[in-house]
Amino acid sequence: MTANTKNGSFPLPSCGMYIGTPIYLDHADYVFQHTGLYYTTWVPEDHEPEWYLQKIIQEKQGNLAIFWDGGATTRCLKSMSHWLDLAELGLHTPEPDWIEKKFLVPGDWPEIQAHQQRFGAGLLKLVQQAAEKNLACYCIYADANPDWVRQVVGEPAFLGYNIGEVFSFELEKSQTEEPGTFREKALALQTDFTLQDIATAFSRQVKTFFAKKKQLGWNRFFSTTAAFHLDAEIAASESEIIPHIEGFAFRNLNFGMALCRGLYRQMALPAWGAYLAHEHYSFLPYSSPHKFQLLDLAFRMAYLNGSKITVCESGNWWLQSDHVPDSPTHQQPKIDQGALRNNIPSGYAHLVPEARKHYPQSNFQSESSTKFRRSIAEFYEFVLENGTPPGQPRAEIAAVKGRYDFCSQDFHPNMAVAAAFKLAEQNPSWYEGMPERGWELFRKVFFPLHPTLGQYQNRFCSGTPYGLCDIVSLAAELPGEFLLQHYRALLFTGWNSAVEGDYQWMKDYVYQGGCLFVSIPHLSKNIRRNSLSYGSDELIQGGDFSELCGVRIKQRGRQLYWVLMAENNPLGLPRHQRFGCYCTHMGEMDITGHPEILAYHDETFQPFLLKNRYGKGTVYFLNSWQYPGALDLNTGPGALHNGRGLIEELYAHIASENRGNIYITDDGHKPGAECQYIAWSFFPENDCCCMLNVDFQNPRQFRLHRNGQMHTVQLDPMQLKIC
């Protein structure tokens, strides 16, 4: 069934990719989820998990089965009976009696409690049945007793335990934490809380969780999450983790996969994957012609990004979500049991007859579920026919996710960093602000989103005009040798709490030939979120960056409004072009080396953007006391309505300056409007180039530059070309 990966640590199927679909343990007539009188979804299908295993084969739903409990075994007697595999003992599970409200939950049948030592026997049986059908598998939101875990993990078909979304900062709920400084501060909600406090508590939470799981016998883990703190989770786990980004919940698909791929390389992880929560979070109504095209495109984007485990979360067996106006689930009867976790079958038994009337609109044979299966099957057939490029695609550039960068994955000024909302109410600097806005600059240049979904917002499918980029993290070690091996350029973007050791790896990286972009706040040891008023005493090296950047920072300097480009600047911008009006502060500094001045404060001609040579490499240094996100505006003379700001222009220049021997352009020189709609990658192990038009309606034409030759390429809407 499988062929080993290059390092031999994670098995892959012969087609090179796992394509998966979850099998839910739920049974018909039970409420799957609810959030009160608006959202209630009922399970319309009544099958044992073995039925779905067979359907994976018959309906060509991939080669990976995911066994999902998610609370089914606690609310449904039949689900728990199967998880205990009571049929193996010759016991016949009674059918639920919704009229008399009997045999609904596990506590309604004494045999369940009498055989709790078998908790997990059903999982072992399912794993073995999957193997018989040549399917790999893993479990999510499920568990088992240690004796069964040991047998399950010993099965070659079993890939691991998916922890799902279990970690959050939950500052206000920290009374559940062990006693200590963090707990005491959290209960008091003291304003002197630091990012380091939160990081320490989060790390302890992660370590405790994985220690318990490993004690049970689990030994390889997946993490399916839409959280941008995935890096901190993996770094703290001290475990073999496969990041499995929850696409669509994690908005910009290319951006989310860049994080997975970067962590995979940086932390030498076994693999990484894309988990597509399209039904729940695509937010397109079923009436949109782009609804299922969006899923098709997401599969192709995962393919060219290097995902080796691609999953469609739901929708293909029966519909679960009501997150769009025309979902058939809106017609189903609603229950009101308060919180999501309050799912009490006896409380809604009287609604079962009415619910059954609506099952044909959401069940296995419904129009929508059939379309989900068709999308999965077509992608699976494509992979079987074409294979999967081995290894990972090249990324010439990486963004550095800074130490204690606990922002969300999509800049939102009403979102509190590390979910510290109570702190933010007392100290607004804990809301996402200019540090976090820096990620917007990065996304706009490297993962631009355009209105390709008709009247609906496109938050998901971007081009990659400068090729794929990775995201690496200071939550773990970043040795210069590793960075130089993989990346021509590194870009600091959002928050960073620097430590003295950072200066050395930056020097090592640049001296050996790397290109680095950094600004003053990225070199600050600040851990208190005062991104505007931190002191010069908080700068690493005492502010002396002479060797790396050619400058020494003395203190916060004067406020500036307009920035003026220097004559003959390498960005190719007009000498008289102004950017701003910024209303931010510069650093007061001494120039100690011979850096090239690229941009000035237009009144005093104090240097604002500098380029310094160090060893074989280059540093672009921004003399701004504020984070680059504060410069995400341009209302200068002659500013274009779709023009770039200074940092965007700089990022684009660095990308062009550090491109490899394979790249795309509009005109033979630079990526332009057409390239904004092209997502592309290059896999060096088999010299394979993948190019995808992310426009759903229009063909796109561009130039592919490959090893000194230029080819004109035209792609139809949504076309993926491999060459």
C-alpha positions in Angstrom: 0.0 0.0 0.0 2.7 2.5 0.9 6.1 3.7 -0.2 8.5 5.4 2.2 9.2 9.1 2.1 12.8 10.2 1.6 13.7 10.2 5.2 11.7 6.9 5.8 9.8 8.4 8.8 6.4 8.7 7.2 4.8 6.3 4.7 3.1 7.6 1.6 0.9 5.7 -0.8 2.1 4.9 -4.3 0.3 7.9 -5.8 2.3 10.1 -3.4 -0.6 11.7 -1.5 -3.2 10.7 1.0 -6.7 12.0 0.0 -9.0 11.6 2.9 -12.6 11.8 4.1 -13.8 11.5 7.7 -16.1 8.8 8.9 -18.4 10.1 11.6 -19.6 7.7 14.3 -23.0 9.5 14.4 -26.3 7.8 13.7 -29.6 9.0 12.2 -32.1 11.0 14.3 -29.5 12.5 16.6 -28.6 16.2 16.5 -25.1 16.6 15.3 -24.5 20.2 16.3 -26.6 23.1 17.5 -26.2 26.7 18.8 -29.7 27.5 19.9 -32.8 28.2 17.9 -30.9 29.3 14.7 -28.5 26.4 14.1 -29.4 22.8 14.4 -28.2 20.0 12.1 -29.6 16.5 12.3 -27.9 13.3 11.2 -29.9 11.9 8.3 -28.0 8.7 7.7 -28.0 5.5 9.9 -25.0 3.4 9.1 -22.2 1.6 10.9 -18.7 3.0 10.1 -18.0 -0.1 8.0 -20.6 1.1 5.5 -18.7 4.3 4.9 -15.4 2.4 4.5 -17.0 0.5 1.6 -18.4 3.7 0.2 -14.9 5.3 0.2 -14.0 2.5 -2.3 -17.2 2.5 -4.3 -17.4 6.3 -4.6 -13.6 6.9 -5.1 -13.4 9.1 -2.0 -9.7 8.7 -1.6 -7.3 6.4 0.2 -7.5 7.7 3.7 -10.3 7.2 6.3 -10.5 9.4 9.3 -12.5 8.0 12.3 -14.2 10.9 14.0 -15.9 10.6 17.4 -16.5 14.3 18.3 -18.9 13.3 21.2 -20.9 10.7 19.3 -20.0 8.0 21.8 -21.2 10.1 24.7 -24.6 11.0 23.2 -25.5 7.9 21.1 -25.8 4.4 22.6 -25.2 2.7 19.2 -22.0 4.8 18.7 -20.6 3.7 22.0 -21.6 0.1 21.4 -19.6 0.1 18.2 -16.6 1.8 19.9 -16.6 -1.0 22.4 -17.2 -3.6 19.6 -19.9 -5.3 21.7 -20.9 -7.3 18.6 -17.7 -9.2 19.0 -19.1 -10.5 22.3 -22.4 -11.5 20.6 -24.4 -8.7 22.1 -27.1 -7.1 20.0 -27.4 -3.3 20.4 -30.9 -2.1 21.0 -32.3 0.4 18.6 -33.2 3.8 20.0 -36.8 4.2 21.0 -37.6 7.9 20.4 -41.2 7.6 21.5 -40.5 6.1 24.9 -37.1 7.8 25.1 -35.3 4.5 25.7 -31.9 3.3 24.6 -30.9 6.7 23.4 -27.7 7.4 25.3 -25.0 5.0 26.6 -26.3 5.1 30.1 -29.6 3.6 29.0 -28.0 0.1 28.5 -26.2 -1.7 31.3 -23.9 -3.6 28.9 -22.1 -0.4 28.1 -20.9 0.2 31.6 -20.2 -3.4 32.1 -17.7 -3.4 29.2 -15.9 -0.1 29.5 -12.6 -2.0 29.5 -13.2 -2.5 25.8 -13.2 1.3 25.0 -11.3 1.4 21.8 -11.9 -2.2 20.6 -14.1 -0.7 17.8 -11.3 1.6 16.7 -8.9 -1.4 16.3 -11.5 -3.2 14.3 -12.0 -0.2 12.0 -8.3 0.2 11.5 -8.0 -3.5 10.5 -11.0 -3.2 8.2 -9.5 -0.2 6.6 -6.3 -2.0 6.0 -8.2 -4.9 4.3 -9.5 -2.3 1.8 -6.0 -0.9 1.3 -6.9 2.3 3.1 -4.8 4.2 5.5 -6.5 5.9 8.5 -6.1 8.1 11.5 -8.5 9.1 14.3 -9.6 12.6 15.4 -11.5 13.7 18.5 -11.4 10.0 19.6 -9.6 8.1 22.2 -9.1 4.6 23.6 -7.9 2.7 26.6 -4.2 2.0 26.7 -4.4 -1.7 25.9 -6.3 -0.9 22.7 -4.1 2.1 21.9 -1.0 -0.2 21.8 -2.7 -2.5 19.3 -4.0 0.4 17.2 -0.6 2.1 16.8 1.0 -1.2 15.9 -1.2 -1.5 12.8 0.7 -0.3 9.7 -2.4 1.3 8.2 -2.8 3.6 11.2 -1.0 7.0 10.7 -1.6 8.7 14.0 -3.8 10.5 16.5 -5.3 13.9 15.4 -5.6 16.2 18.4 -7.9 18.6 16.5 -8.3 22.1 18.0 -7.5 21.6 21.7 -5.3 24.5 22.6 -6.2 28.1 23.2 -4.9 30.9 25.4 -8.1 31.3 27.4 -6.7 33.9 29.7 -9.9 34.4 31.6 -10.4 30.7 32.2 -7.0 30.1 33.6 -8.3 29.2 37.0 -8.1 25.7 35.7 -4.4 26.1 35.4 -2.0 24.9 38.1 -1.3 27.5 40.8 1.5 29.9 40.0 2.3 33.3 38.8 0.3 33.0 35.6 -2.8 31.9 37.4 -2.6 34.6 40.0 -2.1 37.3 37.4 -4.9 36.0 35.3 -7.4 35.9 38.1 -6.4 39.5 39.0 -6.1 40.5 35.3 -3.1 42.6 36.2 -2.0 45.1 33.6 1.7 44.1 34.0 1.0 40.7 32.2 3.6 40.0 29.7 3.8 38.0 26.5 6.3 35.8 28.1 3.9 34.9 30.9 1.3 33.8 28.3 3.9 31.9 26.3 5.1 30.0 29.4 1.6 29.1 30.4 0.7 28.0 26.9 3.8 25.8 26.7 2.9 24.2 30.0 -0.6 23.5 28.7 0.8 21.9 25.6 3.4 19.8 27.3 0.9 18.5 29.9 -1.5 17.5 27.1 1.0 15.5 25.1 2.5 13.9 28.1 -0.9 12.4 29.0 -1.5 11.3 25.4 1.9 9.6 25.2 1.3 7.9 28.5 -1.8 6.3 26.9 0.4 5.0 24.1 -0.2 7.5 21.2 3.1 8.1 19.4 2.4 10.2 16.3 0.1 13.2 16.2 -1.7 15.4 13.7 -2.8 18.9 14.6 -5.8 20.2 12.6 -6.3 23.8 13.4 -7.0 27.2 12.0 -4.9 28.9 14.7 -1.9 31.0 13.8 -0.2 29.9 17.0 0.4 26.4 15.5 4.1 27.2 15.6 4.1 27.6 19.4 2.0 24.5 19.8 4.5 22.3 17.8 7.6 23.9 19.4 6.2 23.2 22.9 4.9 19.7 22.2 8.3 17.9 22.0 6.4 15.3 19.9 6.3 14.1 16.3 3.5 16.3 14.9 2.1 16.7 11.5 0.6 20.1 10.9 -2.8 19.8 9.2 -3.9 23.3 8.5 -7.7 23.8 8.5 -8.2 25.5 5.2 -11.1 27.9 4.7 -11.3 28.3 8.5 -7.7 29.5 8.0 -8.7 32.1 5.4 -5.9 32.6 2.8 -5.2 29.0 1.7 -1.7 29.7 0.4 -0.8 31.7 3.5 -1.9 28.8 5.8 0.0 26.2 3.8 3.1 28.5 3.8 3.1 28.2 7.6 2.8 24.4 7.5 5.5 24.0 4.9 7.9 26.3 6.7 7.4 24.5 10.1 7.8 21.2 8.3 11.2 22.3 7.0 12.4 24.1 10.1 11.4 21.5 12.7 12.1 18.4 10.5 8.5 17.2 10.8 7.3 13.9 9.3 4.9 15.6 6.8 2.3 18.3 6.5 -1.2 18.4 5.1 -4.2 20.5 4.1 -7.6 19.8 5.9 -10.3 21.6 3.9 -13.3 22.7 5.9 -15.1 23.8 2.8 -18.7 23.0 3.9 -18.4 25.0 7.1 -16.3 27.9 6.1 -16.4 28.6 2.4 -19.4 30.8 3.1 -20.6 30.6 -0.5 -24.3 29.8 -1.0 -25.1 26.6 -2.9 -26.7 28.7 -5.5 -23.4 30.2 -6.5 -21.8 28.6 -9.5 -18.4 28.9 -7.7 -19.4 26.9 -4.6 -17.9 23.6 -5.7 -15.4 25.2 -8.1 -13.9 26.6 -4.9 -13.4 23.2 -3.5 -11.9 21.9 -6.8 -9.5 24.8 -6.8 -8.5 24.2 -3.1 -7.6 20.6 -3.9 -5.3 21.8 -6.7 -3.8 24.5 -4.5 -2.9 21.9 -1.9 -1.3 19.8 -4.6 1.0 22.5 -5.9 1.9 23.6 -2.4 3.3 20.2 -1.5 0.5 18.8 0.8 0.9 15.1 1.2 -2.3 14.6 3.2 -5.3 16.4 1.8 -8.7 16.0 3.4 -12.2 17.2 2.7 -13.7 17.5 6.1 -17.4 16.9 5.5 -20.4 17.3 3.1 -19.9 14.2 1.1 -21.9 11.8 3.3 -24.5 14.3 4.7 -24.6 18.0 5.3 -23.5 19.4 8.7 -23.4 23.2 8.3 -25.9 25.9 7.9 -23.4 28.7 7.4 -24.9 29.8 4.1 -28.4 31.3 3.5 -29.7 28.5 1.3 -28.5 25.5 3.3 -31.1 22.8 3.5 -30.4 22.5 7.2 -32.3 25.7 7.8 -35.6 23.8 7.1 -34.9 21.2 9.8 -36.5 21.7 13.3 -34.4 23.6 15.8 -33.6 22.8 19.4 -32.6 25.2 22.1 -30.4 23.5 24.7 -28.1 26.4 25.3 -24.4 25.7 24.8 -23.1 23.6 22.0 -22.1 20.8 24.4 -25.6 20.5 25.8 -26.8 17.8 23.4 -29.5 15.8 25.2 -31.3 13.4 23.0 -34.3 12.9 25.3 -34.9 16.7 25.1 -35.5 16.7 21.4 -37.0 13.2 20.9 -40.4 14.7 20.1 -38.8 16.5 17.1 -37.5 13.4 15.4 -40.6 12.7 13.3 -40.5 16.2 11.9 -36.7 16.1 11.3 -37.0 12.9 9.3 -39.2 14.7 6.7 -36.2 16.9 5.8 -33.5 14.2 5.5 -33.7 13.8 1.7 -32.4 17.4 1.3 -29.2 16.7 3.3 -28.5 13.0 3.2 -26.1 10.9 1.2 -28.2 11.0 -2.0 -28.9 14.8 -1.8 -27.8 17.0 -4.6 -25.2 18.8 -2.4 -23.6 15.7 -1.0 -23.4 14.2 -4.4 -21.5 17.2 -5.6 -19.0 17.0 -2.7 -18.3 13.3 -3.6 -17.9 14.2 -7.2 -15.3 16.9 -6.4 -13.3 14.5 -4.2 -13.5 11.7 -6.7 -12.3 13.9 -9.6 -9.3 15.1 -7.6 -8.5 11.5 -6.5 -8.6 10.3 -10.1 -6.3 13.2 -11.1 -3.7 12.2 -8.5 -3.9 8.5 -9.5 -3.4 9.5 -13.1 -0.7 12.1 -12.6 1.0 11.1 -9.4 2.3 13.7 -6.9 5.5 15.6 -7.2 8.0 14.1 -4.6 9.4 16.2 -1.9 8.5 19.9 -1.3 8.3 22.8 -3.7 11.1 25.4 -3.6 10.5 28.6 -1.6 13.1 31.3 -2.2 11.7 33.6 0.5 10.5 33.1 4.0 8.7 35.4 6.4 9.8 35.3 10.0 7.1 34.9 12.6 8.5 36.5 15.6 8.9 35.4 19.1 5.6 35.8 21.0 3.7 36.7 17.9 0.3 35.5 19.1 -1.9 37.3 16.6 -4.8 35.8 14.6 -4.3 34.6 11.1 -6.3 37.5 9.6 -5.6 41.0 10.9 -8.6 42.2 12.9 -8.3 45.4 15.1 -11.1 44.1 17.4 -9.2 40.8 18.1 -7.0 40.7 21.2 -3.6 39.2 20.9 -3.5 35.8 22.6 -7.2 36.2 23.1 -6.5 38.4 26.1 -9.7 40.5 25.7 -9.9 41.4 29.4 -6.4 42.8 29.3 -7.1 44.6 26.1 -10.1 46.3 27.7 -7.7 47.8 30.2 -4.8 48.3 27.9 -5.7 48.7 24.2 -2.2 47.8 23.0 -3.3 44.2 23.5 -5.6 44.5 20.6 -4.2 43.7 17.2 -2.6 46.8 15.8 0.3 48.0 13.7 2.6 45.0 14.6 0.0 42.6 13.3 -0.9 44.7 10.3 2.5 43.9 9.0 1.2 40.5 8.0 -1.2 42.3 5.7 1.7 43.8 3.8 3.3 40.4 3.3 0.0 38.8 2.1 -0.8 41.6 -0.3 2.5 41.1 -2.1 3.0 37.4 -1.9 -0.5 36.0 -1.6 -2.8 38.6 -3.2 -6.5 38.1 -3.1 -8.8 39.4 -5.8 -12.5 39.5 -6.4 -12.8 36.3 -8.4 -16.0 34.9 -6.8 -18.6 37.1 -8.5 -20.5 39.1 -5.9 -19.0 37.2 -3.0 -15.8 38.0 -1.1 -12.7 36.0 -2.0 -10.9 35.3 1.3 -9.3 32.1 0.2 -7.7 31.7 -3.2 -4.7 33.9 -4.1 -2.0 33.9 -6.7 1.6 33.6 -5.8 3.2 36.0 -8.3 6.7 35.7 -6.8 6.4 31.9 -6.2 5.7 30.1 -3.0 7.0 31.6 0.3 7.4 29.8 3.6 6.8 31.0 7.1 9.4 30.1 9.7 9.1 30.9 13.4 11.2 32.1 16.3 9.1 29.9 18.6 11.9 27.4 17.7 15.5 27.6 16.8 16.4 29.3 13.6 20.0 28.5 12.8 21.7 30.5 10.1 22.9 27.3 8.3 19.4 26.0 7.9 18.1 29.3 6.7 20.8 29.7 4.1 20.2 26.2 2.9 16.6 26.9 2.1 16.0 30.7 1.6 17.6 33.5 -0.3 15.7 36.1 1.6 14.1 36.5 5.1 11.5 39.1 5.9 10.5 40.3 9.3 6.8 41.2 9.3 4.8 41.2 12.6 5.6 41.2 16.3 8.9 40.0 17.6 10.4 40.0 21.1 14.1 39.7 20.4 16.8 38.0 22.5 20.5 38.7 22.3 21.1 35.4 20.4 19.0 36.6 17.5 21.7 39.0 16.4 24.2 36.2 15.9 22.0 34.0 13.7 21.0 37.0 11.6 24.7 37.8 11.1 25.5 34.2 10.2 22.7 34.1 7.7 23.6 37.4 6.0 27.3 37.0 6.1 27.1 33.8 4.2 24.9 35.3 1.4 21.4 35.8 2.7 19.2 38.8 2.3 17.4 40.2 5.4 14.7 42.8 5.9 14.4 44.1 9.5 13.3 47.2 11.4 14.0 48.6 14.8 11.1 47.1 16.7 12.1 43.6 15.5 15.3 44.1 17.4 13.6 45.0 20.7 13.3 42.7 23.7 9.8 44.2 24.4 7.4 41.7 26.0 4.7 44.1 27.2 3.0 45.0 24.0 4.0 48.7 24.2 5.0 48.8 20.6 5.1 52.6 20.5 6.8 53.5 23.7 9.4 50.8 24.3 12.8 52.2 25.3 16.2 52.2 23.6 17.4 50.2 26.6 15.3 47.3 25.4 17.1 47.0 22.1 19.5 44.0 21.7 23.2 44.9 21.3 22.4 48.1 23.2 21.1 49.4 19.8 24.5 48.9 18.2 23.8 47.2 14.8 26.9 48.5 13.2 28.3 45.1 12.0 25.0 43.9 10.5 23.2 47.1 9.5 25.8 49.8 9.5 24.0 51.9 12.1 23.8 52.5 15.9 20.3 53.4 17.2 20.4 55.8 20.2 16.8 56.5 21.0 13.4 57.2 19.5 13.8 60.1 17.1 11.5 62.7 15.6 8.2 62.2 14.0 8.0 62.0 10.2 5.3 62.6 7.7 6.6 62.1 4.2 9.3 59.7 3.0 11.2 60.7 -0.1 12.9 58.2 -2.4 16.6 58.7 -3.0 18.1 59.2 -6.4 18.8 56.1 -8.4 17.4 53.8 -5.8 17.5 50.1 -6.6 13.7 49.8 -6.2 13.4 51.6 -9.5 11.1 54.2 -8.1 11.1 57.9 -9.2 13.5 60.1 -7.3 10.8 62.5 -6.3 8.2 59.9 -5.2 6.9 60.4 -1.7 5.2 57.9 0.6 3.0 58.7 3.5 1.7 60.6 5.3 3.0 58.3 8.0 2.9 60.3 11.3 5.2 57.8 12.9 8.6 58.1 14.5 12.1 57.3 13.2 15.1 56.2 15.3 17.8 58.7 16.1 20.9 57.0 14.9 24.5 57.3 14.0 25.7 55.8 10.7 28.8 53.7 11.6 29.4 52.0 8.3 28.7 52.6 4.6 25.1 51.7 4.0 23.3 52.9 0.8 20.5 55.3 1.6 17.3 54.3 -0.3 14.8 56.7 1.2 14.9 59.8 3.5 12.7 61.8 5.7 11.8 64.5 3.2 12.3 67.5 5.5 15.6 66.7 7.2 17.0 64.0 4.8 17.6 61.7 7.7 17.9 58.1 6.4 14.8 56.1 6.6 15.5 53.0 4.5 19.0 51.7 4.2 20.7 48.9 2.4 23.9 47.5 3.9 26.3 44.9 2.6 27.6 42.4 5.2 29.9 39.6 4.0 28.3 38.0 1.0 24.8 39.2 1.9 22.5 42.2 2.2 20.4 43.8 4.9 17.5 46.2 4.2 17.1 48.2 7.4 14.0 50.3 8.1 14.7 53.2 10.5 11.2 53.1 11.9 10.4 53.0 15.6 7.0 51.6 14.7 6.4 48.2 13.1 6.2 48.1 9.2 2.4 47.7 9.5 2.2 51.3 10.5 3.4 52.2 7.0 0.5 50.4 5.2 -0.7 53.6 3.5 0.2 55.8 0.7 -1.6 59.1 0.0 1.4 60.9 -1.4 1.4 63.1 -4.5 0.4 61.1 -7.6 -0.5 58.0 -5.5 -2.5 55.4 -7.6 -5.6 53.9 -6.2 -4.1 50.4 -6.6 -0.5 51.5 -6.0 1.8 49.9 -3.5 3.2 51.4 -0.3 6.9 51.7 0.5 7.1 48.3 2.3 5.2 46.5 -0.4 7.5 48.0 -3.0 10.5 46.9 -1.0 9.1 43.3 -0.6 8.5 43.1 -4.3 12.0 44.3 -5.0 13.6 41.8 -2.6 11.5 39.0 -4.2 12.6 39.9 -7.7 16.2 40.4 -6.6 16.3 36.9 -5.0 14.3 34.9 -7.5 15.7 31.7 -8.7 16.1 30.4 -12.3 12.4 29.7 -12.5 9.9 32.6 -12.2 6.9 34.2 -14.0 6.3 37.7 -15.4 3.7 39.6 -17.3 6.1 41.3 -19.7 9.3 39.4 -19.5 10.6 41.5 -16.6 8.2 41.7 -13.6 5.1 40.0 -12.3 2.1 42.3 -13.1 -1.7 42.1 -13.2 -1.8 38.8 -14.9 0.6 37.1 -12.6 -1.5 38.2 -9.6 -3.9 35.4 -10.6 -1.3 32.6 -11.0 -0.4 30.3 -8.2 2.7 28.3 -9.1 5.4 26.1 -7.7 8.5 24.2 -8.7 9.5 20.8 -7.3 13.2 20.4 -7.7 13.3 16.6 -7.0 11.7 15.8 -10.3 12.0 19.2 -12.1 8.3 19.7 -12.1 6.5 23.0 -12.4 2.9 23.5 -11.4 0.9 26.5 -12.6 -2.7 27.2 -11.6 -5.1 30.0 -12.7 -7.0 31.0 -9.6 -9.5 33.1 -11.6 -12.8 31.3 -11.9 -14.0 33.2 -15.0 -11.1 34.5 -17.1 -8.1 33.0 -18.9 -4.7 34.4 -17.9 -1.6 34.7 -20.0 1.9 35.2 -18.7 5.6 34.3 -19.3 7.3 31.4 -17.6 11.1 31.8 -17.3 12.8 28.5 -16.9 16.6 28.1 -16.9 17.2 31.0 -19.2 14.3 30.3 -21.6 11.0 32.2 -21.7 7.7 30.6 -22.7 4.3 32.2 -23.1 1.7 30.3 -21.1 -2.1 30.7 -21.2 -4.3 29.0 -18.6 -8.0 28.7 -18.8 -10.1 29.5 -15.7 -9.1 27.2 -12.9 -6.7 25.2 -15.1 -3.7 23.4 -13.5 -0.8 22.8 -15.8 2.1 20.5 -14.9 5.3 20.6 -16.9 
